Amino acid sequence: MDFGIKGRKAIVCAASKGLGRACATALAREGVELVITARTASELEATAAAIRAETGVKVTAVAGDIATPEGRAAALAACPEPDILVNNAGGPPPGDFRNWEREDWIKAIDANMLAPIFLIKAVVDGMSARRFGRIVNITSASVKSPIPVLGMSNGARAGLTGFVAGLARQVAKHNVTINNLLPGPFLTDRLRSGAAHAAKASGRNVDDVLAERGAENPTGRVGDPAEFGNACAFLCAASSGFIVGHNLLLDGGAFNSSIA
């Protein structure tokens, strides 16, 4: 299926690995030119080289922290008029809210709520004027079913979700869509690190913990990041202009509801 976005330009945040890299790769396979961001320059450059080698598209790596004004400015300088924006940032750490200070909350809100909002602010009017825009925010399955130990993530991502719900309806008439992708358990470094922590605490090995996590899912496995990337590319397709303000949950059916 041709998604009709060959030659379009995209900014993909936190794209050196994991779900961000999967989204960038899926867009590149559709012929989209990329600006990818991440904090670690060496990992980002390696990812850019791999995507170029596979797809032949132009990939520009811009190292920096997208949660800061400087990181956002650098990405926008490299691609001032993107057709596609994929917002993504690492989630805040787990813990007990009683131990978190105001600075911890501000850091979480900056990364997982305000950074996406400020990037949307920077690009959405230009997209509207050009009558094409696709914005995808990578949030979390915790938006649908909050995870007790991830209180900061629950709060910050829910705030972004509420903001998007209002804005998406305002810009849809300009062929600009804003949607959210909500990942459940995907085989990423974040999932592996959580499994390693659980394995150490229980005296088991990491592979056993990951296998157990997969067995708990209705699909009997954890997700492949490529599946997530393909969903992102679909939302960015030229033919996806009637999908507006949705929270697409990719969790293998773990969230049990008759209304997704």
C-alpha positions, -999 to 999 in steps of 0.1 A, spaced: 0 0 0 13 34 -10 8 59 19 12 89 -5 39 106 16 70 100 -5 90 132 -5 74 146 26 96 159 55 94 147 91 108 154 125 110 123 147 120 129 183 139 105 205 146 84 174 180 68 181 164 36 194 132 19 205 98 31 193 111 64 180 136 46 157 109 22 146 87 52 136 115 69 118 124 37 99 88 31 88 84 66 75 117 63 57 105 32 40 76 53 26 101 78 12 99 105 39 129 126 44 139 127 81 153 149 108 158 126 138 167 138 173 181 122 205 204 132 233 233 107 225 250 118 193 269 85 187 237 64 189 218 89 168 244 90 140 245 52 139 207 51 135 208 77 108 234 57 89 214 25 92 182 41 79 201 58 50 217 25 41 184 6 41 161 32 24 183 57 6 163 86 20 179 118 34 183 115 71 197 144 92 207 137 128 203 165 153 217 157 187 200 174 217 174 172 244 140 178 229 127 187 263 147 219 262 142 250 242 176 246 227 169 210 216 137 220 200 152 250 182 180 228 167 155 203 153 133 231 139 163 248 123 171 216 105 135 212 93 115 244 97 85 233 77 79 196 85 49 178 70 50 152 98 59 155 135 64 125 157 67 136 193 85 113 217 105 114 248 117 90 275 93 85 304 100 96 339 112 71 365 89 49 385 84 54 422 63 66 451 48 101 447 56 108 483 93 109 474 90 133 444 97 170 448 84 198 426 115 197 405 108 160 396 73 169 385 84 198 364 110 177 346 84 151 338 59 177 326 86 195 305 95 162 287 62 145 283 37 173 281 52 207 274 79 197 248 53 181 225 30 211 229 57 236 221 67 216 190 31 214 179 28 252 184 59 257 162 46 237 132 8 235 132 0 268 116 25 262 88 9 228 82 -25 243 82 -14 269 56 1 242 34 -31 221 40 -12 190 50 1 179 84 3 147 104 12 149 141 16 117 161 24 118 198 39 87 214 23 86 249 16 54 269 -10 27 276 -11 43 311 -33 70 296 -60 44 293 -51 24 324 -28 43 348 2 24 362 5 31 400 43 33 401 44 56 371 25 85 386 45 113 369 41 96 335 4 91 341 -1 128 350 21 144 323 8 122 295 -28 126 305 -23 164 303 -9 162 268 -39 139 258 -64 165 271 -47 193 252 -46 173 220 -82 164 222 -92 200 220 -66 212 194 -71 182 170 -107 193 163 -97 228 155 -71 220 128 -87 190 111 -104 211 85 -70 221 72 -60 185 66 -39 185 97 -44 155 120 -32 150 155 -34 116 171 -17 97 199 -1 62 199 -2 44 232 23 17 235 20 -13 258 48 -38 263 72 -36 234 107 -51 233 127 -19 239 155 -10 261 130 4 286 112 -29 288 145 -48 291 157 -25 319 125 -31 338 129 -68 333 165 -67 345 154 -49 377 127 -75 383 151 -103 376 176 -91 400 150 -86 427 136 -122 422 168 -141 415 158 -150 380 173 -143 346 161 -115 323 149 -138 295 126 -156 319 111 -124 331 105 -112 295 89 -145 286 66 -143 316 56 -107 306 48 -119 271 28 -149 284 6 -126 304 -5 -107 273 -34 -120 252 -11 -124 222 13 -145 242 42 -122 235 55 -87 238 53 -63 208 78 -59 180 88 -22 177 84 -25 139 46 -31 144 45 2 163 64 20 136 40 7 109 10 20 129 27 54 131 33 55 93 -3 46 87 -15 75 108 8 98 87 -6 86 54 -22 110 30 -53 88 32 -56 91 70 -70 126 71 -103 114 87 -86 100 117 -87 128 142 -79 131 179 -76 94 185 -57 74 212 -46 43 194 -37 17 219 -11 -9 208 -9 -33 238 -19 -67 223 -53 -66 240 -40 -62 275 -64 -34 283 -97 -52 287 -126 -31 276 -156 -33 252 -147 3 242 -111 8 233 
